């Protein structure tokens, strides 16, 4: 596979799966905050 | 007394249901081919731009509208202005009509699932599909009798749809816990199997090597917006109905981001499963990948069975897995389209869920039998073209105009920002009021009008003596006769519009209470 194809693969993975991971992280963080830690 | 609206058991289940609805057969048989055809890896750039400027904003709009109005599409639009209730019904009816043929495609999947156990399709997969399974006639007017086994497959599909939504969000929640993760796992298995086959890298080169010149072509950008729009189940009222079942303090924006990114991620992953195996097929047949590439039913029912034939290690298992993948991908999109109609009817008339579900399922099944006839594929092709390219785009355009200008995009933005983890700014208003409607209008006009011909004529380069009708409009879709295009295309759209107007004018239980 040419280098340009690898570059697109990395960019796409970063945008799609990185973006998805960030959004899931935000939702997990928010639910932790919402539930509180017993304070 | 108003019955309290059902809500999703958890946020996780809602997100799974929304992803299940968005992800469908198109993720496997449309996206990879579109990406390959319109610039390879370079297509991903307009695709991401379209996702950010149209897909995600429209998803926020639909979730937000349902969440704010706490109603499915018809009532949600009625809450904007009473006279716009028909827009919601038009969206719902478009979805239900899409479902009439989507069920038939799933019926074919059921048949192929059974055939996969002994790979009954043989070596001539093309002949098997068109002449054996479909028994395709010579023309669209030669309808013939319904094909028995396809009717049975269609019946199984509708049985699955009926029971999936029989208890509303409660039963949907249970079904999507299986039908969303299972296809992702199966797809992953196909990716792993695919990339370890000889020739896979050649296939992936075709999929991913960027042709940057394509970015200068307006058609590529239009295709990217079309892909995003059609892939996300937007414009059928499904996401409005799903959003209406969210609890009042639920997040909207982040859920929309997760749904859209998961759908796009599955599209991208499917490209690996498809192109790695196409590379293998080209390798074994000594051809170029470009010679074996297909999309749509041709990929699923002709090319993929051929690839499965060529696998050395338990090909039957991969055959079963592939058609199970298509069925599990399709079923949650299918029942979400019906749920939009069921929820809309319950909102308006307070019908019993089981009865309205049974009536809609039976009627749509009966209409679907048309596509199981020997000319079914032709009719399916025409109806799909007109409903997705015109019906769906018109709904999307109306949604943007009604929410953006009539109701006020800022009101929906403020509403979702109150409960969402990610705050959206004025950029969202701009997307809803300007970017998305302009693109959708452009998409409709580009399908209808012969843009290149008009430009050529205006520049004095057009063919001499050609009638204006030919210069202005694109030729009839796939050369089907005019009467068929009228019946299955424009006529159907007009019938749906009239039906939407009639249904919206019927007195609802709210009018009765007033």
Interface residues (C-beta under 8 A of the other chain):
Chain A: X1 X2 X4 X5 X6 X7 X8 X9 X11 X12 X13 X15 X16 X17 X19 X20 X23 X24 X26 X27 X30 X31
Chain B: X11 X40 X41 X42 X44 X48 X201 X204 X205 X207 X208 X209 X210 X251 X254 X255 X257 X258 X261 X262 X264 X265 X268 X421 X422
